[in-house]
Amino acid sequence: MLHLVSSVEPLDDFCLRVTFADGVTKLYDVTPWFEIVPAFLALRDTPGLFESVTVDGEGCGISWNEGLDLSCEELFEGGF
């Protein structure tokens, strides 16, 4: 079962508040991705980029641009 994203809100310290279609809300820390995928450092180093996060069309994930995205399952499983 996919946990589709209905909304995402950027918070301080590179955390996201993610609300899923089933009403569950989780916090997700993006900072571990800075070491895993160097491209994610742009979220830290480019003013305003982190705050520009959007839900992908069908709710299957979120994205900042064409190269930076996270799936709904990653957000659900990695959220707290």
C-alpha positions in Angstrom: 0.0 0.0 0.0 1.4 3.4 -1.0 1.2 6.1 1.7 0.4 9.0 -0.6 1.5 12.5 0.4 -1.2 15.1 0.7 0.9 18.0 1.9 4.4 19.0 3.0 5.7 21.9 5.0 9.3 22.9 5.4 10.4 23.4 9.0 13.6 24.7 10.7 16.8 22.6 10.7 15.9 20.9 7.4 12.9 19.0 8.8 9.7 18.5 6.9 6.1 18.0 8.3 4.6 15.5 5.9 0.8 14.8 5.9 -0.3 11.6 4.2 -3.7 11.0 2.5 -4.7 8.7 5.4 -4.4 11.6 7.8 -1.1 10.4 9.4 1.4 13.3 9.9 5.1 12.6 10.4 8.3 14.7 10.7 11.2 13.8 8.4 14.8 14.9 8.8 16.5 15.6 5.5 20.0 16.1 6.9 21.2 12.5 6.6 20.8 12.8 2.8 23.5 15.5 2.8 26.1 12.6 3.4 24.3 9.9 1.4 23.7 11.9 -1.8 25.9 15.0 -2.3 23.4 16.6 -4.6 21.2 17.1 -1.5 23.7 19.6 -0.2 22.1 22.1 -2.5 19.1 22.2 0.0 21.5 23.5 2.6 23.7 25.7 0.4 21.1 27.3 -1.9 19.0 30.0 -0.2 15.3 29.3 -0.5 15.6 25.9 -2.2 14.6 23.8 0.8 11.5 26.0 1.4 10.4 25.4 -2.2 9.4 21.8 -1.6 6.2 20.6 -3.3 4.1 17.4 -3.4 4.5 15.6 -6.7 1.4 15.4 -8.9 -0.1 12.2 -7.7 1.2 12.4 -4.1 3.8 9.6 -4.8 6.6 11.8 -3.3 7.9 15.3 -2.9 10.5 17.3 -4.9 12.5 20.5 -4.9 13.6 20.3 -8.5 14.2 17.7 -11.2 17.2 16.2 -9.4 16.1 16.3 -5.7 13.1 14.2 -4.7 12.0 11.7 -2.1 9.3 9.0 -2.5 6.2 8.7 -0.3 7.4 5.4 1.1 10.8 6.9 2.1 9.0 9.7 3.8 6.6 7.4 5.6 9.1 4.8 6.7 11.8 7.3 7.6 9.5 9.7 9.3 8.9 10.0 13.0 
